């Protein structure tokens, strides 16, 4: 069983340090595990879970301020449900309106 992680960087034509855009885990040539995408500032943009190349579980998208923008629920690669959050909404369980 071959498991490896692949990192994707933005392309730059200058000598500036390239920014990490995405980290993906592969198993036997298919996406398997968490795939993480990043904003240019380095904070997490989205997180996707794959099982044997198919989306599975909860995909999370974030605002640049690190609050959750939306959650997309997948089962066997099929989207089941989307929950959107307002940028100003307190989307932490411990916070009450």
N, C-alpha and C positions, 0 to 999 in steps of 0.2 A: 504494500500500500504506500503510495507516494503522496505525502502531504507537504505543501509549501505555501509560502506567503509571497504575494507579488505586490510591489508598491508602484504607484503611478505618480509622476511629478508633472507640474506644468512645464511647458516648453518655453525656454527663454533664449534669446539670441545674444544676451550679454553674459558677463561673468558673474552676475548676481546669483545668490544661492537660490536654487529651485525650490518651490514650495510643494509640499506633499499634498496631493489631491485625493488619493484613494489608496486603501490597503484592502486586499482581498485574499482570502484563504482558499486554496484549491486542494482537492483530493482526487487523485486519479484523473486529472485534467478538467474537473468540473468544480464550479464554485461550491464550497461547502463550509458553513460556519458564517461568521460575521464579516460583512463588507462595510468598511467605514469610509465616508467621504468627508472632506474638510474644506472650510472656507479658507480664503487666502490668509486670514489672520491666524490660522492654525486651530481654531475651535471646530468642534464636530458639527457637520452640516446634516448628515443623515447616516443611519445605521440600518443595514438590511441583513436579514438572516436567510441563508440558503441551505437547503438539504438536497444533495445530489443534483445541483444545478437549478433547483426550483425554489422560488421564494416560499418561506414557511414561517409562521409566527407573526411577530409585530415589527413592522418597518417604522422607524421613528425619524421625523424630520425636525430640525431645530432652527430657531432664529439665531442670529449672530450673538445675541445676548444670552445664549445657552438655554433659553426656555423652549419647551416643546412646541413646535408649530402644528404638527399633526401626527397621528398614529394611523397606520394602515394595517389591517389585520388580514393575513393570508392563510389559506389552508390548501395544501397540495397545489400551490402555484396560482390559486384563484383568489382574487380579492373578495373578501367577505364584508368588510366594514371600514369606514374612514371616520375618524374623530378629529375635528379641527379645533385648534386653540387660538385665541386672540393673543397677540403679542403683549397686551397689557393685562390679560387675565392671569390671575395667580393660579398656575397649574400645578402646584405642589399640594399633595394630600393634606399636609399639615396647615395650610393656609385656608382661612375661611373668609367668605365675602361678607 
